[in-house]
Amino acid sequence: MAWFLAAIAVSISLWVISLSRILSSSSCVPSNPPFFRAGSGKKRNVLLVIAHPDDESMFFAPTILFLNSEGHNIHILCISTGNAEGVGNNRKEEIYRACAILKIPLQQVKVLDHPCLQDGFKNTWDHELLARLIEDEIKVWDIDSLITFDDFGVSGHPNHRDVHHGIRMLLSANKQRKFEAWELVSRSIFRKYTGPLDVWLSTVSSSYYRQKQIYCLLNNRPSKSYLAMAEHQSQWVWYVSMIELAPLCQIRILLLNIVSMTNRIHVYFMYENLRAQLSQDFTILDIVL
């Protein structure tokens, strides 16, 4: 019994220390990285491609807040209205309100409602169609950086995975492209449920990564993430259930994105991490949640 109590005490101590590290650290670890830094002299036009309204707040908030703090232009292309349960019109308005909290102008948020790209676990999206639609937005907004899901799609949702494959098809067809692509890396269930402890481990790992191409984007304003999520009122029941079942996982998602830029190597790092799994078609960012 004594050893069990000691183990609990150590776990709680590590958890508290990890959370303290997050709240006291700079927004990026290591500091002063080349990744989307304003000091590079170029303001990026970044396109975040998501599948459903609320993906931006649920999965990408730390990255959005970091990019905003560096003065980059963020555009969001949401492939569907999330109408699986018949509340697509409501969800469309919700993403606009959430993006207002995340400081993304309304005119830079586009929600599609294509008959062949409707929300649903059983709905397979046409990758070629996705590639065409995304390419159109890249041209309209003069995009030079893409961010999206990896091939598992963080939660495993097939629509998330189809978005990834649509972008991969686009990249394969544009070998001479002038934009780079990053993907959000899905991670093991063990790391998801360690909460702030995993965040701390991730920042330490990125600090000592030899080639200095892995960066942790720490969200020092988690209240912003919660406020953005709160605008998705149609999803409240789902949010509450998720938080009750996996509170530590949710804390980590709101606090951290890990970004990793790879250079023709394979990097398998952390969670809903953005996993850097570079092929010759991808320059990849690892965003860990």
LOLO-800223 format. One record per residue: x, y, z of N, C-alpha, C in turn; chain; residue number from 1. Coordinates in Angstrom, 2 decimals. Atoms other than C-alpha are relative to their C-alpha. Example, Ala and Ser with C-alpha at 12.3 -4.5 7.8 and 13.67 -1.06 7.14 Angstrom:
! LOLO-800223
0.89 -1.19 0.00 12.30 -4.50 7.80 0.90 1.20 0.00 A 1 .
-0.82 -1.19 -0.06 13.67 -1.06 7.14 -0.77 1.09 0.73 A 2 .
//
This chain:
! LOLO-800223
0.83 -1.21 0.00 0.00 0.00 0.00 0.86 1.26 0.00 A 1 .
-0.89 -1.16 -0.10 2.86 2.36 0.86 0.60 0.35 -1.36 A 2 .
-0.59 -0.26 1.31 4.46 1.94 -2.56 -1.01 0.61 -0.96 A 3 .
1.05 -0.53 0.87 1.14 2.63 -4.24 -0.23 1.49 0.27 A 4 .
0.18 -1.40 -0.37 0.66 5.89 -2.31 1.19 0.84 -0.45 A 5 .
-1.20 -0.72 0.43 4.25 6.87 -3.09 -0.04 0.25 -1.51 A 6 .
0.09 -0.14 1.45 3.66 6.25 -6.79 -1.01 1.08 -0.38 A 7 .
1.01 -1.02 0.25 0.52 8.38 -6.70 0.56 1.39 0.29 A 8 .
-0.59 -1.29 -0.38 2.40 11.18 -4.92 0.99 0.49 -1.05 A 9 .
-0.98 -0.36 1.03 5.21 11.11 -7.49 -0.70 0.43 -1.28 A 10 .
0.74 -0.32 1.22 2.72 11.13 -10.37 -0.63 1.38 0.09 A 11 .
0.62 -1.30 -0.19 0.86 14.11 -8.95 1.05 1.11 -0.05 A 12 .
-1.08 -1.00 -0.01 4.13 15.97 -8.36 0.48 0.29 -1.42 A 13 .
-0.44 -0.18 1.38 5.27 15.38 -11.94 -1.05 0.72 -0.82 A 14 .
1.11 -0.63 0.72 1.85 16.42 -13.23 -0.01 1.49 0.26 A 15 .
0.02 -1.41 -0.39 1.95 19.71 -11.29 1.22 0.73 -0.56 A 16 .
-1.22 -0.61 0.53 5.57 20.42 -12.29 -0.12 0.22 -1.51 A 17 .
0.16 -0.10 1.44 4.71 19.76 -15.93 -0.93 1.14 -0.36 A 18 .
0.95 -1.07 0.28 1.72 22.09 -15.85 0.64 1.36 0.27 A 19 .
-0.69 -1.25 -0.33 3.83 24.79 -14.19 0.98 0.39 -1.10 A 20 .
-0.95 -0.26 1.08 6.44 24.43 -16.90 -0.70 0.59 -1.21 A 21 .
0.76 -0.48 1.14 3.82 24.96 -19.57 -0.37 1.47 0.17 A 22 .
0.51 -1.34 -0.23 2.38 28.08 -18.00 1.09 1.04 0.16 A 23 .
-1.10 -0.95 -0.21 5.80 29.63 -17.35 0.96 0.06 -1.18 A 24 .
-0.93 0.05 1.13 7.52 28.77 -20.65 -0.37 1.02 -1.06 A 25 .
0.27 -0.84 1.15 7.83 30.86 -23.77 -0.92 -0.76 -0.93 A 26 .
0.98 0.63 0.89 5.40 30.16 -26.60 0.61 -1.06 -0.90 A 27 .
-0.66 0.98 0.86 7.98 28.13 -28.48 1.26 -0.53 0.67 A 28 .
-1.18 0.65 -0.56 10.59 25.65 -27.28 0.60 -0.92 -1.07 A 29 .
-0.92 -1.05 -0.41 13.39 25.93 -28.32 -0.46 1.37 -0.48 A 30 .
0.38 -1.35 0.39 13.06 29.71 -28.57 0.70 0.41 -1.28 A 31 .
-0.57 -0.56 1.24 13.76 31.70 -31.73 0.21 -1.02 -1.11 A 32 .
-0.16 0.96 1.08 13.12 28.91 -34.24 -0.27 0.66 -1.34 A 33 .
0.32 -0.56 1.31 12.95 29.53 -38.00 -1.45 -0.26 -0.38 A 34 .
1.36 0.38 0.36 9.47 28.02 -38.02 -0.97 1.17 0.13 A 35 .
1.02 -1.05 0.03 7.05 30.79 -39.04 0.33 1.17 0.91 A 36 .
-0.36 -1.13 -0.85 9.00 33.40 -37.09 -0.12 1.30 -0.79 A 37 .
0.18 -1.30 0.66 8.11 37.01 -37.89 1.34 0.61 -0.37 A 38 .
-1.32 -0.56 0.23 11.80 37.86 -37.74 0.60 -0.40 -1.34 A 39 .
-0.51 0.43 1.30 12.31 36.05 -41.03 -0.25 1.05 -1.06 A 40 .
0.26 -1.09 0.92 10.99 39.20 -42.69 -1.13 -0.27 -0.96 A 41 .
1.08 0.34 0.92 8.16 37.44 -44.49 -1.25 -0.39 0.76 A 42 .
1.29 0.37 -0.58 4.54 37.32 -43.47 -0.60 -1.12 -0.85 A 43 .
0.51 1.16 0.74 3.19 33.90 -44.45 -1.52 0.09 -0.20 A 44 .
1.42 0.25 0.22 -0.20 33.18 -45.98 -0.22 -1.48 0.24 A 45 .
0.14 1.39 -0.45 -1.15 29.99 -44.16 -1.43 -0.47 -0.21 A 46 .
1.33 0.59 0.18 -4.06 27.76 -45.16 -0.12 -1.24 0.88 A 47 .
0.32 1.15 -0.84 -5.42 25.43 -42.49 -1.19 -0.71 -0.62 A 48 .
1.08 0.76 0.63 -7.51 22.72 -44.14 -0.54 -1.01 1.00 A 49 .
0.64 0.87 -0.98 -9.97 20.96 -41.83 -1.23 -0.65 -0.61 A 50 .
1.15 0.74 0.54 -12.90 18.60 -42.29 -1.33 0.55 0.48 A 51 .
1.27 -0.41 -0.61 -15.56 19.95 -39.92 0.17 1.27 0.85 A 52 .
-0.04 -1.09 -0.96 -16.43 23.08 -37.95 0.28 -0.58 1.39 A 53 .
-0.52 0.30 -1.35 -14.75 22.78 -34.50 1.37 -0.66 -0.04 A 54 .
-1.35 0.56 0.11 -11.61 21.05 -35.83 1.05 1.06 0.32 A 55 .
-0.98 -1.08 -0.22 -9.86 24.43 -35.72 0.23 0.26 1.48 A 56 .
-0.11 -0.26 -1.43 -10.57 24.86 -32.01 0.45 -1.23 0.77 A 57 .
-0.29 1.24 -0.70 -10.32 21.24 -30.95 1.45 -0.45 -0.17 A 58 .
-1.31 0.57 0.29 -7.03 20.34 -32.62 1.11 1.02 -0.28 A 59 .
-1.05 -0.89 0.49 -5.21 23.38 -34.00 0.13 1.33 0.73 A 60 .
-0.02 -1.29 -0.69 -5.77 26.20 -31.49 1.40 0.48 0.39 A 61 .
-1.34 -0.49 -0.35 -2.16 26.32 -30.16 0.79 0.53 -1.20 A 62 .
-0.70 -0.45 1.20 -0.80 26.63 -33.69 -0.59 1.30 -0.52 A 63 .
0.66 -1.23 0.45 -3.36 29.26 -34.67 0.43 1.18 0.85 A 64 .
-0.38 -1.09 -0.90 -2.55 31.35 -31.60 1.46 0.40 -0.20 A 65 .
-1.41 -0.31 0.25 1.18 31.07 -32.28 0.17 0.79 -1.29 A 66 .
-0.13 -0.68 1.29 0.85 32.08 -35.93 -0.54 1.42 0.07 A 67 .
0.55 -1.34 -0.19 -1.34 35.02 -34.96 0.97 0.90 0.74 A 68 .
-0.93 -0.80 -0.79 1.20 36.17 -32.40 1.21 0.44 -0.82 A 69 .
-1.12 -0.34 0.86 3.82 36.20 -35.16 -0.42 0.85 -1.20 A 70 .
0.47 -0.91 1.04 1.63 38.29 -37.47 -0.28 -0.60 -1.36 A 71 .
0.26 0.64 1.29 0.96 35.73 -40.20 -1.49 0.04 -0.33 A 72 .
1.40 0.02 0.46 -2.23 35.63 -42.27 -0.50 -1.44 -0.01 A 73 .
0.54 1.36 -0.10 -4.30 32.57 -41.41 -1.33 -0.07 -0.74 A 74 .
1.24 0.27 0.72 -6.97 31.26 -43.75 -0.45 -1.41 0.38 A 75 .
0.54 1.33 -0.32 -9.25 28.34 -42.96 -0.94 -0.46 -1.10 A 76 .
0.91 0.63 0.94 -10.86 26.04 -45.48 -0.59 -1.21 0.70 A 77 .
0.71 1.09 -0.65 -13.46 23.81 -43.84 -0.78 -0.74 -1.08 A 78 .
0.53 0.73 1.14 -14.48 21.08 -46.26 -1.50 -0.28 0.10 A 79 .
1.44 0.27 -0.14 -17.97 20.43 -44.83 -0.61 0.87 1.10 A 80 .
0.71 -0.75 -1.05 -20.61 22.06 -42.64 -0.19 -0.85 1.25 A 81 .
0.20 0.88 -1.16 -20.61 19.05 -40.30 -1.46 -0.34 0.21 A 82 .
1.45 0.17 -0.05 -24.19 18.23 -41.16 -0.46 -1.43 0.24 A 83 .
0.37 1.41 -0.21 -24.17 14.55 -40.14 -1.25 -0.14 0.86 A 84 .
1.16 0.07 -0.90 -26.77 15.27 -37.44 -1.04 1.06 -0.34 A 85 .
1.00 -0.96 0.46 -28.71 17.87 -39.42 0.12 1.41 0.57 A 86 .
-0.18 -1.34 -0.58 -27.23 20.96 -37.71 1.11 0.75 -0.73 A 87 .
-1.07 -0.61 0.77 -24.88 22.03 -40.49 -0.04 1.51 -0.04 A 88 .
0.10 -1.47 0.05 -26.22 25.59 -40.73 0.45 0.63 1.31 A 89 .
-0.43 -0.51 -1.31 -25.72 26.10 -37.00 1.52 -0.10 0.15 A 90 .
-1.44 0.21 -0.15 -22.21 24.67 -37.12 0.80 0.97 -0.86 A 91 .
-0.67 -0.98 0.86 -21.30 26.98 -39.97 0.13 1.34 0.70 A 92 .
-0.06 -1.26 -0.76 -22.17 30.00 -37.84 0.93 -0.12 1.20 A 93 .
-0.85 0.20 -1.18 -20.35 28.49 -34.87 1.49 0.15 -0.34 A 94 .
-1.42 -0.11 0.34 -17.03 28.26 -36.70 0.38 1.46 -0.24 A 95 .
-0.29 -1.43 0.18 -17.29 31.93 -37.67 0.22 0.68 1.35 A 96 .
-0.14 -0.62 -1.32 -17.78 32.90 -34.03 1.28 -0.47 0.69 A 97 .
-1.23 0.52 -0.60 -14.95 30.62 -32.88 1.23 0.66 -0.61 A 98 .
-1.14 -0.62 0.68 -12.60 32.08 -35.48 0.15 1.47 0.39 A 99 .
-0.08 -1.39 -0.47 -13.47 35.59 -34.31 0.79 0.06 1.31 A 100 .
-0.74 0.07 -1.27 -12.18 34.61 -30.85 1.48 -0.30 -0.25 A 101 .
-1.38 0.35 0.34 -9.05 33.15 -32.46 0.65 1.05 -0.90 A 102 .
-0.52 -1.14 0.77 -8.58 36.45 -34.35 0.26 -0.33 -1.47 A 103 .
-0.06 0.27 1.44 -9.16 35.05 -37.83 -1.17 0.72 -0.65 A 104 .
1.07 -0.77 0.63 -11.15 37.49 -40.01 -1.02 -0.89 -0.72 A 105 .
1.08 0.76 0.62 -14.50 36.24 -41.29 0.26 -0.26 -1.48 A 106 .
-0.24 0.14 1.44 -13.47 36.84 -44.90 1.12 -0.99 -0.32 A 107 .
-1.07 0.98 0.21 -10.57 34.42 -44.39 -0.39 -1.40 0.47 A 108 .
0.54 1.31 -0.39 -12.80 31.53 -43.33 -1.02 -0.43 -1.04 A 109 .
0.92 0.50 1.02 -14.53 29.45 -46.00 -0.48 -1.39 0.36 A 110 .
0.60 1.30 -0.32 -16.93 26.58 -45.33 -0.71 -0.52 -1.25 A 111 .
0.61 0.59 1.18 -17.85 24.31 -48.23 -1.21 -0.85 0.38 A 112 .
1.16 0.87 -0.20 -21.09 22.37 -48.64 -0.25 -0.76 -1.30 A 113 .
0.06 0.73 1.27 -20.38 20.18 -51.65 -0.79 -1.29 0.20 A 114 .
0.81 1.22 -0.16 -22.88 17.33 -52.21 0.82 -1.29 0.09 A 115 .
-0.84 1.20 -0.05 -20.01 14.84 -52.63 0.97 0.00 1.18 A 116 .
-0.92 -0.12 -1.13 -18.21 16.00 -49.48 -0.78 0.29 1.27 A 117 .
0.85 -0.19 -1.17 -20.77 15.60 -46.73 0.56 -0.75 1.21 A 118 .
-0.48 0.56 -1.26 -19.91 14.88 -43.09 -0.60 -1.39 0.26 A 119 .
0.51 1.32 -0.37 -20.20 11.27 -41.96 1.09 -1.06 0.01 A 120 .
-0.99 1.07 -0.11 -18.17 8.27 -40.84 -0.06 -0.95 -1.20 A 121 .
0.16 0.94 1.12 -19.56 6.26 -43.76 0.15 0.68 -1.35 A 122 .
-0.13 -0.74 1.25 -19.03 8.98 -46.36 1.47 0.10 -0.42 A 123 .
-1.36 -0.06 0.53 -15.89 8.57 -48.45 0.11 1.21 -0.92 A 124 .
-0.18 -1.20 0.79 -14.60 11.81 -49.92 0.95 -0.26 -1.16 A 125 .
-0.79 0.14 1.22 -13.19 12.01 -53.44 1.31 0.78 0.15 A 126 .
-1.30 -0.65 -0.21 -9.46 12.76 -53.10 0.35 0.95 -1.15 A 127 .
-0.29 -0.86 1.15 -9.17 14.20 -56.60 -0.81 1.29 0.08 A 128 .
0.85 -1.18 -0.17 -12.09 16.56 -55.95 0.57 0.90 1.10 A 129 .
-0.60 -0.77 -1.09 -10.51 17.63 -52.66 1.24 0.75 -0.49 A 130 .
-1.23 -0.62 0.50 -7.20 18.32 -54.41 -0.32 1.22 -0.86 A 131 .
0.37 -1.12 0.87 -8.91 20.55 -56.99 -0.51 1.19 0.81 A 132 .
0.59 -1.07 -0.79 -10.89 22.53 -54.43 1.06 0.71 0.85 A 133 .
-1.05 -0.59 -0.83 -7.88 23.06 -52.17 0.97 0.81 -0.86 A 134 .
-0.89 -0.74 0.90 -5.71 24.10 -55.11 -0.62 1.34 -0.40 A 135 .
0.69 -1.26 0.33 -8.32 26.72 -56.05 0.20 1.03 1.10 A 136 .
-0.15 -0.94 -1.12 -8.09 28.27 -52.58 1.45 0.46 0.14 A 137 .
-1.42 -0.38 -0.05 -4.29 28.23 -52.69 0.27 1.14 -0.98 A 138 .
-0.20 -1.03 1.02 -4.40 30.31 -55.87 -0.70 1.30 0.38 A 139 .
0.77 -1.20 -0.36 -7.09 32.71 -54.63 0.69 0.79 1.11 A 140 .
-0.58 -0.66 -1.17 -5.32 33.45 -51.34 1.52 0.09 -0.04 A 141 .
-1.46 -0.05 0.15 -1.73 33.15 -52.64 0.68 -0.69 1.18 A 142 .
-0.48 0.76 -1.16 -0.99 30.48 -50.02 1.42 -0.51 -0.22 A 143 .
-1.34 0.58 0.08 2.61 29.50 -49.29 0.25 -1.07 1.05 A 144 .
-0.16 1.04 -1.03 2.04 27.16 -46.31 -1.34 -0.66 0.28 A 145 .
1.21 0.78 -0.31 -0.53 24.39 -45.73 0.19 -0.73 1.32 A 146 .
0.00 0.82 -1.21 -1.42 22.74 -42.43 -1.27 -0.84 -0.01 A 147 .
1.18 0.86 -0.02 -3.75 19.75 -42.11 0.26 -1.23 0.87 A 148 .
-0.13 1.25 -0.76 -4.22 16.26 -40.61 1.02 -0.93 -0.64 A 149 .
-0.83 1.05 0.58 -1.94 13.28 -41.07 -0.89 -1.13 -0.49 A 150 .
0.79 1.06 0.62 -3.02 9.97 -42.55 -0.91 -0.75 0.98 A 151 .
0.93 0.59 -0.96 -4.69 8.84 -39.31 -1.08 1.00 0.41 A 152 .
1.01 -1.01 -0.26 -6.49 12.13 -38.81 -0.26 0.32 1.44 A 153 .
0.07 -0.30 -1.43 -5.84 12.55 -35.05 -0.98 -0.91 0.72 A 154 .
1.02 0.80 -0.68 -9.12 10.94 -34.00 -0.36 -1.26 -0.78 A 155 .
0.33 1.14 0.84 -9.26 8.42 -36.82 -1.22 0.21 -0.87 A 156 .
1.20 -0.27 0.80 -12.28 10.09 -38.43 0.36 -0.11 -1.49 A 157 .
-0.32 0.19 1.42 -12.38 9.04 -42.11 0.02 1.29 -0.80 A 158 .
-0.02 -1.28 0.72 -13.17 12.59 -43.26 1.32 0.73 0.21 A 159 .
-1.32 -0.60 -0.27 -9.98 13.85 -41.57 1.05 -0.66 -0.89 A 160 .
-1.00 0.75 0.76 -8.01 11.13 -43.31 -0.12 0.29 -1.50 A 161 .
0.20 -0.32 1.41 -9.56 11.93 -46.68 0.59 1.37 -0.35 A 162 .
-0.60 -1.31 0.23 -8.49 15.57 -46.34 1.51 -0.15 -0.19 A 163 .
-1.44 0.26 0.12 -4.93 14.36 -45.80 0.34 -0.57 -1.38 A 164 .
-0.31 0.65 1.28 -5.03 12.14 -48.88 -0.28 0.92 -1.18 A 165 .
0.26 -0.97 1.06 -6.56 14.92 -50.97 1.18 0.95 -0.17 A 166 .
-1.16 -0.89 0.07 -3.66 17.21 -50.10 1.22 -0.74 -0.52 A 167 .
-1.13 0.78 0.51 -1.15 14.45 -50.73 -0.11 -0.16 -1.51 A 168 .
0.18 0.10 1.45 -2.65 13.99 -54.19 0.36 1.32 -0.67 A 169 .
-0.32 -1.32 0.53 -2.37 17.74 -54.76 1.52 0.20 -0.07 A 170 .
-1.45 -0.16 -0.04 1.30 17.72 -53.74 0.69 -0.87 -1.05 A 171 .
-0.60 0.91 0.98 2.07 14.74 -55.94 -0.13 0.54 -1.42 A 172 .
0.24 -0.55 1.33 0.64 16.59 -58.93 0.69 1.34 -0.21 A 173 .
-0.65 -1.32 0.09 2.58 19.79 -58.16 1.43 -0.09 0.52 A 174 .
-1.38 0.20 -0.43 6.24 18.82 -57.97 0.78 1.32 0.09 A 175 .
-0.70 -1.29 0.01 7.32 22.42 -58.68 -0.75 1.05 0.81 A 176 .
0.83 -0.92 -0.79 4.95 23.95 -56.13 0.86 1.02 0.75 A 177 .
-0.67 -1.06 -0.75 5.85 27.15 -54.30 -0.54 0.11 1.41 A 178 .
0.50 0.01 -1.37 4.19 26.20 -51.04 0.46 -1.27 0.69 A 179 .
-0.40 1.17 -0.78 5.08 23.81 -48.24 -1.20 -0.53 0.76 A 180 .
1.14 0.64 -0.68 2.80 21.38 -46.42 0.43 -0.61 1.32 A 181 .
-0.26 0.53 -1.34 2.62 20.37 -42.77 -1.20 -0.83 0.44 A 182 .
1.12 0.83 -0.43 0.54 17.70 -41.09 0.02 -0.23 1.51 A 183 .
0.17 0.23 -1.43 -0.79 17.12 -37.60 0.15 -1.49 0.29 A 184 .
-0.33 1.41 -0.20 0.65 13.89 -36.28 -0.84 -0.64 1.08 A 185 .
0.78 0.78 -0.95 -1.55 11.34 -34.56 0.96 -0.81 0.87 A 186 .
-0.93 0.70 -0.87 -0.01 9.68 -31.54 -0.64 -1.11 0.80 A 187 .
0.47 1.17 -0.75 -0.28 6.68 -29.27 -0.96 0.40 1.11 A 188 .
1.00 -0.28 -1.02 -3.13 6.45 -26.81 0.65 0.20 1.36 A 189 .
-0.69 -0.16 -1.29 -0.66 6.17 -23.91 0.43 1.45 0.20 A 190 .
-0.46 -1.37 -0.13 0.82 9.60 -24.61 -1.17 0.97 0.10 A 191 .
1.16 -0.88 -0.06 -2.63 11.12 -25.08 -0.50 0.18 1.42 A 192 .
0.62 -0.02 -1.32 -3.67 10.28 -21.55 0.95 0.36 1.13 A 193 .
-0.92 -0.42 -1.06 -0.62 11.59 -19.69 -0.09 1.49 0.29 A 194 .
0.26 -1.40 -0.30 -1.82 15.20 -19.84 1.25 0.86 -0.07 A 195 .
-1.14 -0.92 0.00 0.71 17.95 -18.98 1.35 -0.70 0.06 A 196 .
-1.27 0.71 -0.08 3.38 15.34 -18.26 0.56 -0.24 -1.40 A 197 .
-0.45 0.23 1.36 3.52 14.51 -21.95 0.47 1.30 -0.64 A 198 .
-0.41 -1.30 0.51 3.73 18.21 -22.75 1.42 0.31 0.43 A 199 .
-1.34 -0.26 -0.54 6.78 18.53 -20.51 1.02 -0.88 -0.70 A 200 .
-0.92 0.91 0.67 8.42 15.46 -22.03 0.25 0.43 -1.45 A 201 .
-0.13 -0.43 1.38 7.74 16.80 -25.50 0.92 1.21 -0.14 A 202 .
-0.85 -1.19 0.07 9.36 20.17 -24.80 1.46 -0.36 0.26 A 203 .
-1.37 0.43 -0.29 12.42 18.47 -23.32 0.60 -0.70 -1.21 A 204 .
-0.49 0.74 1.16 12.73 16.13 -26.30 0.34 0.94 -1.15 A 205 .
-0.25 -0.92 1.11 12.44 18.96 -28.82 1.20 0.88 0.26 A 206 .
-1.14 -0.84 -0.36 15.03 21.02 -26.93 1.32 -0.68 -0.32 A 207 .
-1.25 0.73 0.19 17.63 18.28 -27.34 0.07 -0.73 -1.34 A 208 .
-0.02 0.65 1.31 16.72 17.13 -30.82 1.17 0.54 -0.81 A 209 .
-1.27 -0.38 0.58 20.00 17.19 -32.72 -0.11 1.06 -1.09 A 210 .
0.05 -0.89 1.15 18.95 18.90 -35.89 -0.88 1.22 0.23 A 211 .
0.79 -1.17 -0.37 16.76 21.43 -34.08 -1.13 0.25 -0.98 A 212 .
1.10 -0.15 0.94 13.83 20.79 -36.39 -1.34 -0.38 0.62 A 213 .
1.24 0.29 -0.71 11.23 19.92 -33.78 -0.24 1.11 1.02 A 214 .
0.32 -1.11 -0.89 9.48 22.71 -31.90 -1.34 -0.23 0.68 A 215 .
1.25 0.09 -0.76 6.82 22.75 -29.20 -0.64 1.38 0.06 A 216 .
0.74 -1.25 -0.10 4.23 25.49 -29.49 -0.89 -0.09 1.23 A 217 .
0.73 0.08 -1.26 2.98 26.03 -25.96 -1.10 1.06 0.04 A 218 .
1.14 -0.90 -0.09 -0.43 27.57 -25.47 -0.09 0.57 1.41 A 219 .
0.05 -0.64 -1.32 -0.04 29.97 -22.55 -1.34 0.66 0.27 A 220 .
1.34 -0.58 -0.15 -3.62 31.12 -23.09 -1.06 -1.06 -0.28 A 221 .
0.99 1.07 0.24 -5.69 27.93 -22.82 -1.44 0.50 0.08 A 222 .
1.37 -0.53 -0.09 -8.70 30.07 -21.93 -0.52 0.39 -1.38 A 223 .
0.40 -0.34 1.36 -8.72 31.24 -25.56 -0.52 -1.23 -0.72 A 224 .
0.42 1.24 0.64 -8.98 27.65 -26.72 -1.37 -0.42 0.51 A 225 .
1.29 0.38 -0.58 -11.84 26.94 -24.33 -1.12 0.91 -0.49 A 226 .
1.02 -0.94 0.48 -13.69 30.09 -25.38 -0.38 -0.29 -1.45 A 227 .
0.28 0.34 1.40 -13.36 29.12 -29.04 -0.83 -1.27 -0.08 A 228 .
0.77 1.24 -0.02 -14.60 25.60 -28.32 -1.42 0.23 0.49 A 229 .
1.33 -0.27 -0.57 -17.50 27.02 -26.32 -0.97 0.57 -1.03 A 230 .
0.88 -0.54 1.04 -18.80 28.74 -29.46 -0.66 -1.11 -0.81 A 231 .
0.59 1.13 0.73 -19.51 25.30 -30.93 -1.07 -0.65 0.90 A 232 .
1.02 0.42 -0.96 -22.67 24.95 -28.84 -0.68 -1.30 -0.40 A 233 .
0.67 1.23 0.45 -24.13 22.17 -30.99 0.80 -1.24 0.38 A 234 .
-0.87 1.13 -0.34 -21.19 19.99 -29.91 0.24 -0.12 1.50 A 235 .
-0.26 -0.02 -1.44 -21.38 20.67 -26.16 -0.16 -1.37 0.65 A 236 .
0.22 1.31 -0.61 -22.79 17.26 -25.27 1.19 -0.91 -0.26 A 237 .
-1.16 0.82 0.36 -19.93 15.57 -27.12 1.23 0.46 0.76 A 238 .
-1.16 -0.54 -0.73 -17.34 17.89 -25.52 -0.01 -0.45 1.45 A 239 .
0.11 0.35 -1.42 -18.64 17.24 -22.01 0.31 -1.47 0.21 A 240 .
-0.27 1.44 -0.11 -18.57 13.48 -22.57 1.48 -0.30 -0.15 A 241 .
-1.42 0.23 0.24 -15.03 13.64 -23.91 0.83 0.44 1.20 A 242 .
-0.75 -0.51 -1.14 -13.78 15.75 -21.00 -0.18 -0.90 1.22 A 243 .
0.25 0.89 -1.13 -15.42 13.43 -18.47 0.79 -1.30 -0.14 A 244 .
-0.68 1.28 0.22 -13.85 10.36 -20.07 1.51 0.15 -0.08 A 245 .
-1.45 -0.17 0.20 -10.43 11.82 -20.87 0.44 1.43 0.29 A 246 .
-0.36 -1.38 -0.32 -9.74 15.09 -19.02 1.46 0.32 -0.27 A 247 .
-1.42 -0.29 0.21 -5.94 14.76 -19.25 0.31 0.15 -1.48 A 248 .
-0.20 -0.10 1.45 -6.07 14.17 -22.98 -0.46 1.36 -0.49 A 249 .
0.53 -1.29 0.43 -8.21 17.28 -23.40 0.90 1.15 0.44 A 250 .
-0.91 -1.04 -0.48 -5.84 19.38 -21.28 1.20 0.11 -0.94 A 251 .
-1.16 -0.03 0.85 -2.90 18.39 -23.47 -0.31 0.56 -1.38 A 252 .
0.40 -0.49 1.31 -4.80 19.09 -26.68 -0.08 1.52 -0.02 A 253 .
0.16 -1.44 -0.05 -5.52 22.64 -25.57 1.31 0.73 0.28 A 254 .
-1.22 -0.67 -0.43 -2.01 23.35 -24.30 1.15 -0.07 -1.00 A 255 .
-1.23 0.21 0.77 0.40 22.08 -26.92 -0.22 -0.46 -1.42 A 256 .
-0.21 0.53 1.34 1.16 21.68 -30.58 1.50 -0.16 -0.15 A 257 .
-1.43 0.17 0.29 4.55 20.23 -31.54 0.19 0.11 -1.50 A 258 .
-0.26 -0.19 1.42 5.88 21.40 -34.87 1.38 -0.53 -0.34 A 259 .
-1.28 0.58 0.41 8.58 19.52 -36.67 0.17 0.15 -1.49 A 260 .
-0.28 -0.14 1.42 10.11 20.43 -39.97 1.01 -1.04 -0.37 A 261 .
-0.91 1.08 0.37 11.69 17.45 -41.66 0.61 0.28 -1.35 A 262 .
-0.72 -0.21 1.25 14.17 17.37 -44.49 0.40 -1.34 -0.60 A 263 .
-0.22 1.29 0.64 13.82 14.12 -46.38 0.46 -1.08 0.98 A 264 .
-0.25 1.05 -0.98 13.96 12.02 -43.25 -1.35 -0.37 0.58 A 265 .
1.22 0.41 -0.67 11.35 10.14 -41.27 0.15 0.29 1.47 A 266 .
0.00 -0.29 -1.42 10.59 11.46 -37.84 -1.31 -0.48 0.58 A 267 .
1.21 0.46 -0.66 8.12 9.65 -35.61 0.04 0.55 1.40 A 268 .
-0.03 -0.65 -1.29 7.45 11.91 -32.70 -1.40 -0.08 0.58 A 269 .
1.22 0.11 -0.78 4.53 12.66 -30.42 -1.35 0.33 -0.65 A 270 .
1.48 0.05 0.24 0.63 12.81 -30.61 -0.68 0.53 -1.20 A 271 .
0.87 -0.74 0.81 -2.02 14.23 -32.37 0.96 1.10 -0.34 A 272 .
-1.22 -0.82 0.16 1.60 15.48 -32.43 -0.14 0.56 -1.39 A 273 .
0.01 0.10 1.44 1.97 16.90 -35.95 1.13 -0.95 -0.34 A 274 .
-1.10 0.95 0.26 3.93 13.72 -36.96 0.70 0.37 -1.29 A 275 .
-0.78 -0.29 1.19 6.73 14.45 -39.35 0.31 -1.31 -0.67 A 276 .
-0.21 1.25 0.72 6.52 11.62 -41.77 0.21 0.44 -1.44 A 277 .
-0.25 -0.68 1.25 8.17 13.19 -44.75 0.19 -0.96 -1.17 A 278 .
-0.29 0.66 1.26 7.91 11.86 -48.24 0.56 1.11 -0.89 A 279 .
-0.52 -1.06 0.86 9.30 13.74 -51.22 -1.10 0.97 -0.38 A 280 .
1.11 -0.90 0.29 5.86 15.30 -51.56 -0.29 0.94 1.16 A 281 .
0.35 -0.77 -1.18 5.78 16.73 -48.05 1.22 0.63 0.66 A 282 .
-0.88 -0.58 -1.01 7.73 19.21 -46.04 -0.91 0.02 1.20 A 283 .
1.02 0.25 -1.00 6.11 18.26 -42.78 0.24 0.59 1.35 A 284 .
0.01 -0.55 -1.34 5.28 19.90 -39.57 -0.60 -1.01 0.94 A 285 .
0.51 0.90 -1.01 4.70 17.92 -36.45 -0.72 0.84 1.01 A 286 .
0.71 -0.75 -1.00 1.98 19.44 -34.38 -0.56 -0.98 1.00 A 287 .
0.51 0.93 -0.99 1.37 17.58 -31.20 -0.99 0.70 0.85 A 288 .
0.98 -0.58 -0.90 -1.67 18.16 -29.15 0.14 -0.62 1.34 A 289 .
//
